[in-house]
Amino acid sequence: MHTLIDYLTTRGAWVMAFFFAVSGRILYHTEMVKKGRRRFWSWRLLLELPTAVGMGVIAYGGCALVNITGDGQAAIIAVASYLGPHGVNELWALWLERKRSEPSKSE
């Protein structure tokens, strides 16, 4: 059975994850506004919320998997949310491409 302290600690971590995830997506949205690709007050701003929540949950889970907490966790959540699913996919593809092009160490 979980205690009140356990609940508040976990809830606080999720609130922090949500805050940094939304911050990351707002930074991305603001960058698109600066480039003239979007208006700031638009439906797209509202549609960034599900992306922020999804990326925040994924990044929070990844951090929990490798035991990253505190400032490192906040930074990873914000960066993952800023990049969004397409940005993370691009980074993943670049990493895999580099891994495949490196000569194997067993040769």
Backbone as JSON Lines, residues from 0, in Angstrom:
{"i":0,"aa":"M","n":[0.84,-1.18,0.0],"ca":[0.0,0.0,0.0],"c":[0.88,1.25,0.0]}
{"i":1,"aa":"H","n":[0.52,2.22,-0.82],"ca":[1.29,3.45,-0.92],"c":[0.88,4.44,0.16]}
{"i":2,"aa":"T","n":[1.87,5.16,0.67],"ca":[1.59,6.19,1.67],"c":[1.29,7.5,0.97]}
{"i":3,"aa":"L","n":[0.86,8.47,1.75],"ca":[0.57,9.8,1.22],"c":[1.85,10.43,0.65]}
{"i":4,"aa":"I","n":[2.97,10.21,1.31],"ca":[4.25,10.76,0.84],"c":[4.6,10.16,-0.52]}
{"i":5,"aa":"D","n":[4.4,8.86,-0.71],"ca":[4.66,8.23,-2.0],"c":[3.78,8.84,-3.09]}
{"i":6,"aa":"Y","n":[2.52,9.04,-2.77],"ca":[1.59,9.62,-3.74],"c":[2.0,11.03,-4.13]}
{"i":7,"aa":"L","n":[2.32,11.86,-3.12],"ca":[2.69,13.24,-3.4],"c":[4.0,13.33,-4.16]}
{"i":8,"aa":"T","n":[4.94,12.45,-3.86],"ca":[6.22,12.44,-4.56],"c":[6.01,12.07,-6.03]}
{"i":9,"aa":"T","n":[5.23,11.04,-6.28],"ca":[4.95,10.63,-7.65],"c":[4.15,11.69,-8.38]}
{"i":10,"aa":"R","n":[3.15,12.23,-7.72],"ca":[2.32,13.28,-8.33],"c":[3.16,14.51,-8.66]}
{"i":11,"aa":"G","n":[4.05,14.88,-7.76],"ca":[4.93,16.02,-8.0],"c":[5.83,15.79,-9.2]}
{"i":12,"aa":"A","n":[6.32,14.57,-9.36],"ca":[7.16,14.25,-10.51],"c":[6.37,14.36,-11.81]}
{"i":13,"aa":"W","n":[5.13,13.91,-11.8],"ca":[4.31,14.01,-13.01],"c":[3.95,15.46,-13.32]}
{"i":14,"aa":"V","n":[3.72,16.26,-12.3],"ca":[3.45,17.68,-12.52],"c":[4.66,18.35,-13.14]}
{"i":15,"aa":"M","n":[5.85,18.01,-12.62],"ca":[7.09,18.56,-13.18],"c":[7.26,18.11,-14.63]}
{"i":16,"aa":"A","n":[7.0,16.84,-14.9],"ca":[7.12,16.32,-16.27],"c":[6.16,17.06,-17.2]}
{"i":17,"aa":"F","n":[4.93,17.27,-16.76],"ca":[3.95,17.98,-17.57],"c":[4.4,19.42,-17.83]}
{"i":18,"aa":"F","n":[4.89,20.09,-16.8],"ca":[5.34,21.48,-16.94],"c":[6.47,21.59,-17.97]}
{"i":19,"aa":"F","n":[7.47,20.74,-17.86],"ca":[8.6,20.82,-18.78],"c":[8.23,20.34,-20.18]}
{"i":20,"aa":"A","n":[7.3,19.4,-20.27],"ca":[6.85,18.96,-21.59],"c":[6.11,20.08,-22.31]}
{"i":21,"aa":"V","n":[5.21,20.75,-21.61],"ca":[4.48,21.87,-22.21],"c":[5.44,23.01,-22.55]}
{"i":22,"aa":"S","n":[6.41,23.26,-21.69],"ca":[7.4,24.3,-21.97],"c":[8.17,24.0,-23.25]}
{"i":23,"aa":"G","n":[8.56,22.74,-23.43],"ca":[9.28,22.35,-24.64],"c":[8.45,22.56,-25.9]}
{"i":24,"aa":"R","n":[7.18,22.21,-25.85],"ca":[6.32,22.38,-27.03],"c":[6.02,23.85,-27.29]}
{"i":25,"aa":"I","n":[5.9,24.66,-26.24],"ca":[5.68,26.09,-26.45],"c":[6.91,26.72,-27.1]}
{"i":26,"aa":"L","n":[8.09,26.28,-26.69],"ca":[9.32,26.77,-27.34],"c":[9.31,26.42,-28.82]}
{"i":27,"aa":"Y","n":[8.9,25.21,-29.15],"ca":[8.83,24.8,-30.56],"c":[7.8,25.64,-31.31]}
{"i":28,"aa":"H","n":[6.63,25.81,-30.72],"ca":[5.56,26.58,-31.34],"c":[6.02,28.03,-31.57]}
{"i":29,"aa":"T","n":[6.7,28.6,-30.59],"ca":[7.21,29.97,-30.72],"c":[8.23,30.07,-31.85]}
{"i":30,"aa":"E","n":[9.05,29.05,-32.0],"ca":[10.02,29.03,-33.1],"c":[9.3,29.03,-34.45]}
{"i":31,"aa":"M","n":[8.22,28.27,-34.57],"ca":[7.45,28.25,-35.81],"c":[6.8,29.61,-36.07]}
{"i":32,"aa":"V","n":[6.36,30.29,-35.0],"ca":[5.79,31.63,-35.14],"c":[6.85,32.6,-35.65]}
{"i":33,"aa":"K","n":[8.05,32.52,-35.1],"ca":[9.14,33.4,-35.53],"c":[9.48,33.2,-37.0]}
{"i":34,"aa":"K","n":[9.39,31.97,-37.47],"ca":[9.7,31.68,-38.87],"c":[8.54,32.02,-39.8]}
{"i":35,"aa":"G","n":[7.41,32.43,-39.24],"ca":[6.26,32.81,-40.03],"c":[5.42,31.63,-40.51]}
{"i":36,"aa":"R","n":[5.63,30.47,-39.92],"ca":[4.87,29.28,-40.33],"c":[3.55,29.12,-39.58]}
{"i":37,"aa":"R","n":[3.4,29.85,-38.48],"ca":[2.18,29.78,-37.67],"c":[1.87,31.13,-37.06]}
{"i":38,"aa":"R","n":[0.6,31.32,-36.7],"ca":[0.22,32.45,-35.85],"c":[0.3,31.95,-34.41]}
{"i":39,"aa":"F","n":[0.65,32.83,-33.48],"ca":[0.8,32.36,-32.1],"c":[-0.52,31.84,-31.54]}
{"i":40,"aa":"W","n":[-1.56,32.68,-31.59],"ca":[-2.86,32.27,-31.06],"c":[-3.63,31.57,-32.16]}
{"i":41,"aa":"S","n":[-3.54,30.27,-32.18],"ca":[-4.24,29.49,-33.19],"c":[-4.6,28.13,-32.59]}
{"i":42,"aa":"W","n":[-5.35,27.35,-33.36],"ca":[-5.73,26.01,-32.91],"c":[-4.5,25.12,-32.78]}
{"i":43,"aa":"R","n":[-3.46,25.4,-33.55],"ca":[-2.25,24.59,-33.47],"c":[-1.61,24.66,-32.08]}
{"i":44,"aa":"L","n":[-1.73,25.79,-31.42],"ca":[-1.2,25.91,-30.06],"c":[-1.93,24.94,-29.15]}
{"i":45,"aa":"L","n":[-3.23,24.85,-29.26],"ca":[-4.01,23.9,-28.47],"c":[-3.67,22.46,-28.82]}
{"i":46,"aa":"L","n":[-3.42,22.22,-30.1],"ca":[-3.09,20.86,-30.54],"c":[-1.7,20.42,-30.11]}
{"i":47,"aa":"E","n":[-0.88,21.34,-29.65],"ca":[0.44,20.97,-29.13],"c":[0.33,20.26,-27.78]}
{"i":48,"aa":"L","n":[-0.77,20.45,-27.07],"ca":[-0.93,19.86,-25.74],"c":[-0.84,18.33,-25.75]}
{"i":49,"aa":"P","n":[-1.57,17.62,-26.62],"ca":[-1.43,16.16,-26.62],"c":[-0.01,15.7,-26.96]}
{"i":50,"aa":"T","n":[0.65,16.42,-27.85],"ca":[2.04,16.08,-28.18],"c":[2.93,16.27,-26.96]}
{"i":51,"aa":"A","n":[2.73,17.37,-26.26],"ca":[3.53,17.63,-25.06],"c":[3.32,16.55,-24.01]}
{"i":52,"aa":"V","n":[2.07,16.18,-23.78],"ca":[1.78,15.16,-22.78],"c":[2.37,13.82,-23.2]}
{"i":53,"aa":"G","n":[2.18,13.45,-24.44],"ca":[2.73,12.17,-24.92],"c":[4.24,12.11,-24.83]}
{"i":54,"aa":"M","n":[4.9,13.16,-25.3],"ca":[6.36,13.17,-25.25],"c":[6.86,13.24,-23.81]}
{"i":55,"aa":"G","n":[6.13,13.95,-22.95],"ca":[6.51,14.01,-21.54],"c":[6.42,12.66,-20.87]}
{"i":56,"aa":"V","n":[5.36,11.92,-21.15],"ca":[5.19,10.59,-20.57],"c":[6.29,9.65,-21.06]}
{"i":57,"aa":"I","n":[6.57,9.7,-22.35],"ca":[7.61,8.83,-22.92],"c":[8.98,9.17,-22.33]}
{"i":58,"aa":"A","n":[9.31,10.46,-22.27],"ca":[10.6,10.87,-21.72],"c":[10.69,10.56,-20.23]}
{"i":59,"aa":"Y","n":[9.61,10.76,-19.5],"ca":[9.58,10.44,-18.07],"c":[9.84,8.95,-17.86]}
{"i":60,"aa":"G","n":[9.18,8.13,-18.67],"ca":[9.39,6.68,-18.57],"c":[10.81,6.28,-18.92]}
{"i":61,"aa":"G","n":[11.37,6.9,-19.95],"ca":[12.76,6.61,-20.31],"c":[13.72,6.99,-19.2]}
{"i":62,"aa":"C","n":[13.49,8.12,-18.58],"ca":[14.33,8.55,-17.46],"c":[14.2,7.6,-16.28]}
{"i":63,"aa":"A","n":[12.99,7.17,-16.0],"ca":[12.77,6.23,-14.91],"c":[13.47,4.9,-15.19]}
{"i":64,"aa":"L","n":[13.49,4.51,-16.45],"ca":[14.12,3.24,-16.84],"c":[15.62,3.25,-16.56]}
{"i":65,"aa":"V","n":[16.26,4.39,-16.78],"ca":[17.72,4.48,-16.57],"c":[18.08,5.27,-15.31]}
{"i":66,"aa":"N","n":[17.11,5.49,-14.44],"ca":[17.31,6.14,-13.14],"c":[17.88,7.55,-13.23]}
{"i":67,"aa":"I","n":[17.37,8.35,-14.14],"ca":[17.75,9.76,-14.23],"c":[16.67,10.56,-13.52]}
{"i":68,"aa":"T","n":[17.08,11.39,-12.57],"ca":[16.12,12.19,-11.81],"c":[16.57,13.65,-11.77]}
{"i":69,"aa":"G","n":[15.75,14.48,-11.21],"ca":[16.09,15.88,-10.98],"c":[16.24,16.71,-12.24]}
{"i":70,"aa":"D","n":[17.3,17.52,-12.27],"ca":[17.51,18.43,-13.39],"c":[17.73,17.7,-14.71]}
{"i":71,"aa":"G","n":[18.44,16.59,-14.65],"ca":[18.65,15.8,-15.88],"c":[17.35,15.31,-16.46]}
{"i":72,"aa":"Q","n":[16.46,14.85,-15.61],"ca":[15.15,14.39,-16.05],"c":[14.34,15.54,-16.65]}
{"i":73,"aa":"A","n":[14.38,16.67,-16.0],"ca":[13.64,17.84,-16.51],"c":[14.17,18.24,-17.88]}
{"i":74,"aa":"A","n":[15.49,18.24,-18.04],"ca":[16.08,18.62,-19.33],"c":[15.71,17.63,-20.43]}
{"i":75,"aa":"I","n":[15.76,16.35,-20.14],"ca":[15.41,15.34,-21.14],"c":[13.96,15.47,-21.55]}
{"i":76,"aa":"I","n":[13.07,15.69,-20.59],"ca":[11.65,15.85,-20.9],"c":[11.42,17.08,-21.78]}
{"i":77,"aa":"A","n":[12.06,18.2,-21.43],"ca":[11.88,19.42,-22.22],"c":[12.43,19.26,-23.63]}
{"i":78,"aa":"V","n":[13.6,18.64,-23.77],"ca":[14.2,18.45,-25.1],"c":[13.36,17.5,-25.94]}
{"i":79,"aa":"A","n":[12.92,16.4,-25.35],"ca":[12.08,15.44,-26.09],"c":[10.78,16.1,-26.53]}
{"i":80,"aa":"S","n":[10.2,16.91,-25.68],"ca":[8.96,17.59,-26.04],"c":[9.19,18.65,-27.1]}
{"i":81,"aa":"Y","n":[10.31,19.36,-27.01],"ca":[10.63,20.35,-28.04],"c":[10.8,19.68,-29.4]}
{"i":82,"aa":"L","n":[11.52,18.57,-29.43],"ca":[11.74,17.87,-30.69],"c":[10.47,17.24,-31.23]}
{"i":83,"aa":"G","n":[9.63,16.76,-30.33],"ca":[8.39,16.12,-30.75],"c":[8.67,14.77,-31.38]}
{"i":84,"aa":"P","n":[7.62,14.08,-31.79],"ca":[7.81,12.74,-32.35],"c":[8.66,12.72,-33.62]}
{"i":85,"aa":"H","n":[8.49,13.73,-34.47],"ca":[9.25,13.74,-35.72],"c":[10.72,14.02,-35.48]}
{"i":86,"aa":"G","n":[11.02,14.92,-34.57],"ca":[12.41,15.23,-34.24],"c":[13.13,14.05,-33.61]}
{"i":87,"aa":"V","n":[12.45,13.37,-32.7],"ca":[13.05,12.19,-32.07],"c":[13.27,11.1,-33.11]}
{"i":88,"aa":"N","n":[12.31,10.94,-34.02],"ca":[12.45,9.95,-35.09],"c":[13.66,10.26,-35.97]}
{"i":89,"aa":"E","n":[13.85,11.54,-36.29],"ca":[15.01,11.94,-37.11],"c":[16.32,11.66,-36.39]}
{"i":90,"aa":"L","n":[16.39,11.99,-35.1],"ca":[17.61,11.71,-34.34],"c":[17.89,10.21,-34.27]}
{"i":91,"aa":"W","n":[16.84,9.43,-34.06],"ca":[16.97,7.97,-34.01],"c":[17.5,7.44,-35.34]}
{"i":92,"aa":"A","n":[16.96,7.93,-36.46],"ca":[17.4,7.49,-37.78],"c":[18.86,7.86,-38.03]}
{"i":93,"aa":"L","n":[19.27,9.07,-37.62],"ca":[20.66,9.48,-37.77],"c":[21.6,8.59,-36.95]}
{"i":94,"aa":"W","n":[21.19,8.29,-35.74],"ca":[22.01,7.44,-34.87],"c":[22.15,6.05,-35.47]}
{"i":95,"aa":"L","n":[21.03,5.47,-35.95],"ca":[21.1,4.14,-36.56],"c":[21.95,4.14,-37.82]}
{"i":96,"aa":"E","n":[21.85,5.19,-38.62],"ca":[22.65,5.3,-39.84],"c":[24.14,5.33,-39.51]}
{"i":97,"aa":"R","n":[24.51,6.08,-38.5],"ca":[25.91,6.14,-38.09],"c":[26.39,4.81,-37.55]}
{"i":98,"aa":"K","n":[25.54,4.14,-36.77],"ca":[25.91,2.82,-36.23],"c":[26.14,1.82,-37.35]}
{"i":99,"aa":"R","n":[25.31,1.87,-38.37],"ca":[25.44,0.93,-39.49],"c":[26.66,1.22,-40.34]}
{"i":100,"aa":"S","n":[27.06,2.49,-40.42],"ca":[28.19,2.85,-41.27],"c":[29.54,2.67,-40.56]}
{"i":101,"aa":"E","n":[29.54,2.54,-39.23],"ca":[30.78,2.32,-38.5],"c":[31.28,0.9,-38.73]}
{"i":102,"aa":"P","n":[32.58,0.75,-38.92],"ca":[33.11,-0.61,-39.06],"c":[32.98,-1.33,-37.71]}
{"i":103,"aa":"S","n":[32.68,-2.6,-37.77],"ca":[32.51,-3.35,-36.52],"c":[33.88,-3.56,-35.88]}
{"i":104,"aa":"K","n":[33.91,-3.6,-34.58],"ca":[35.16,-3.73,-33.84],"c":[35.7,-5.14,-33.87]}
{"i":105,"aa":"S","n":[34.89,-6.11,-34.25],"ca":[35.34,-7.5,-34.29],"c":[36.13,-7.81,-35.55]}
{"i":106,"aa":"E","n":[36.1,-6.92,-36.53],"ca":[36.81,-7.17,-37.78],"c":[38.26,-6.82,-37.67]}
